[in-house]
């Protein structure tokens, strides 16, 4: 069996096109478009690339993008004061603090200052609580993207067995809640799970989010399952030349593609969906804050 590639870029593009129509509707009906504010602290090159991509895609669909850049030695107070000012700004609908923060800062304390109504990353305790209680709220972007990709391949997920390898608060745990909302039977696994390969072979939907390059092997996968690889790992690639590297996921892709019915590539799978779902959350946040009806297609 040769697995189909799940094209996250195409799915994200389709979602952005729908969001652009929604933003146009909001602007015509209410006189303004949603605004996303990003707080970037320090000089991490990857973070700067991510923030540029987010700003570009935000503006491409007609929303406003604001960036607050702070020095790498910014104090905890200055970062929190920046977040509080954005909380108080009536024209800001979504706030994202780009992670990781410099090591001297307390990430959790900063995140907890975000107004839950503007928490477009879905990381505050209030957002996590609403998710666990199945109450409406802003959901974490990467797990939401995983659900959208799974539904794209399988349609109704009711009754499907979903195994999630990874128990992080960023992906694993919220993904479990979101797949439960889709009426899946969900198991969270991790590095200390007994006979992890055998458990993975029970999955109709296998989510790899453990942060270990190519950990999930082809013989861990039930023939015909779909595999969603959340991992982004940079490894040495001597075949490309001295000092060269390449990106791989948490799944041994070359082996898995021969067993799975469909699989996300790395890059080009879950990553594009994360940004698209961030933009979607910003639209949803604006509608919730302003008591606007949510346009079709969001």
N, C-alpha and C positions, 0 to 999 in steps of 0.2 A: 504494500500500500504506500502510495506517495501522497503525503499530507498536503492539503491546500494551505497556502500562506494566508494568514489573516492580516489583511492590509490595514494597519492602524492609521496610516497616513490618509488613505482614502476615506475611512470612516470619520476621522477627525475633520477632514475637509467638508464632508457632507454636513456634519454637525455645525461647523462654522457658517456654512451657507444658510442653514436654517436660522442660526442666531443672528446673522446679518439682517435677515428679513424681520426678525423679532425686534431688533434694535431700531430698524427703520420705522416699525409700527409704533414703538414707544416714543420715538422722537416726534413723529407726526401727531400723536394723540396727546402727549404730555409736555412737549416743548423741550425735552432734554434727553440725552442718552445716558446710560449707566456709566459710572466712573470706577475704575480699578486703581488703587494706590498700592505701590510696592515699596517696602522698606528694605534697603540693601545696605548691609554693614560690612565694610572691609573691601579687600581686593581679590577675593577668590576668583580665579579666571572662569571656572565653570559656572559660578553663580552669575557673573556678569553676562555670560552667553545666554543662560536661561532667562534672565531678566530682559535682555534685548529681544529675545524671541517672543516672550510674553507681551511686551509692549507693542511690538510690530503686529502681532496677531490681534491684540486688543483693538488697535486703531484700524486694522483692515476691515473689521466688521462694524465699524462706526462708533465704537465706544471710546471714552476718554481714558488716557493712561497718564498716571502721575508716578514719578519716581523720587523717593527721598533717599539720597546717598549720604551715609555717615562714615566717618573715618574708622579704620580698623581698631583704633584705641578708644572708640566711643564708650562712654560710661553706661552702666545699666540704667541710670536715671535718664540720660539723654535719649536712649532708645525707647524707653517706656513713655517719656514725654512726647516723643514723635508719634507713637501709636495713639496715645490719648488725644492728641490734637486731631488726628484723622478720625477718631471716634466722634469727636465733636463737630466735625465738618459736615454740614448737611448735604453737600454735593458729592461726598464720597460714599459709594455704595458697598465697595468691597475693599478689604485690607489684607494684604499678603506680606508676611515677614519672610524674606528669603532665607532658607536654611541651607547649610549650617551657619550659625553665628560664630564669631570668634570665641575661642575657648574660655575667655575670662567672663563671658556673659552667660546668664542663666536663661536658656532658651524657653524652658517651661514657664518661668515667671513672665517673660515677655509675651509669649503666646496668650497667656491668661488675661492680659490686659486688653486684648482685642474684643470689641463689642461682638457678642455672638451673632447679632443681626448682620454683621459685616464680615464674619469669619468664613471667607470663601474657600479656605483650605480645609475647613471642617475639623480643626485641631483643638479647639478649646474644650474644656471639661463640659460646658453646657452643650456644645454640639455633639460630643461623644455620648452624653447622657440622653439626648433626644433620639439619637440613632439607636441606642440600646433599648429605649422604651418604645421604639417604632413611632415616634412623634415626628411631625413635619420639621424639617430643618435642613441646613446646608451639610451635604455629605462630602467626605474626603474624595479628592479628585481621582487619584489613581485607582482605588477600588471601584469607584463608579465607572471609570473607563473599562475596567475588566468585565463588569456586568454587561455593559453595552456591547462589547465585543462578543461575549458569550451569547447574548440574545441574537446578535446579528447572524451567528452561525447556526444556532439551534432553535431559535424562536422561543416558544414557551419553555421555561426551565423547570417547570413543576415536576417533582419526583426525581430529578437528576441527582446523582451523587457527586458532590463537590468536595475535593480534598485540597486544602490550602496548606502549603508547606511554608511556614513562617508565621510568627505570632506577634509581630511588631504592632505598635499602636498606630503606625502610619499606614500599613497595608493589611497585614494578616488579620488582625482582630476586626477592623471595620469591614473588610471584605467578607468575613464570615457573616456578619450581621446583614449585609446587603444581599448576599446570596440566600440567606434565610428568608428575606423579604420576597424573594423570587420563588419560594416554596421548594428550594433544594434541601437535600439532606446533607448537612455540612459537617466536615471533620477538620479541625485544626491540628496540623502535625508540625513537628520541629526536629531539630537535630538529635534530641534525646528520645524520640518516639521509638518504641520497640518495633523492629522489622519494618522500617519506613518504606522500603521498596514494595513490600507486599501490600501495605496500606494504600500507597499511591496507585497500585494496579486495580484498586476498586473504583477509581474515579472515572466518571463520565466527563467531568470538567476538572482538570488539574491546574492549580494556580501555584506557580513557583515564585516565592518571594522571600527567599532565605538569605540572599546576599553572598552566595558562594558560587564562584564561576563553574558552570557546567556540572553541577552536583547531580542533577537529575538525569539518569541514564535512560537509554531507550528501553531497557528491560524493566524499568519502573512504570511503564506506561501501558495501560490497557489498550489493545488494538482498537482503533476507531474513536478513542477519546479525543477531546480537544484540549490543547495545552496553551495556557496563557502564561508567558514568561515575563515577570515583572523585573527581573534582575538586570542591572547594568553594571558590568564589571570590565575593567581594562586589564588585559593580560599582555605579556610579551608576545611578539610576533616576529621571531627571527627570520621566518620565510619572506618577510617583507623588507628585510635589511637590518643592519646593525641599529639597535636601539628603538626599533619600531614596535608599536603596540596596536591592538585592535580591541573592539568592544564585543563582549559575549554576554549571554544571559546566564541564568541559573540552570538552564537546561542544555544538555549536550545536543545541540540542534541537529547536527548531521545524522546522528543516530535516531533521534526522536521523529524527524520528519518522515522516516520510513514506516513508522508505527502509528502515529496519530492521524486522525482524519483531517485535522486542521491545527495549525500552530502559529503563534505570533513570532515574527523574526525580531532580532535585536541587532541594530536599532530598527526602527520603523514599525514597531508593534504597539506596545502600551504607551510608550513615551509621548507620541503626538496626541493621544487621547487625554493625557493628564492636563495638558494646556487647554484643550478644547473644553474639558469639563470645568476647568477654572473659569473660563469665559462664561459658560452656562451658569455657574454658580453666581457670578456677578450679576447677570440678568435676573436670576431668581431673587437675589438679595435686594436688588433695586425694587422689584415688584412687591416684595414682602414689606419693605420699609415704607413705601409710598402708597400701599394699598391699591396698586395697579393690577388689573387682571393679567395673568401670564399669557403672552401671545402664543398662538399655535406654533408647534415645531420646536419648542424649548424642552 
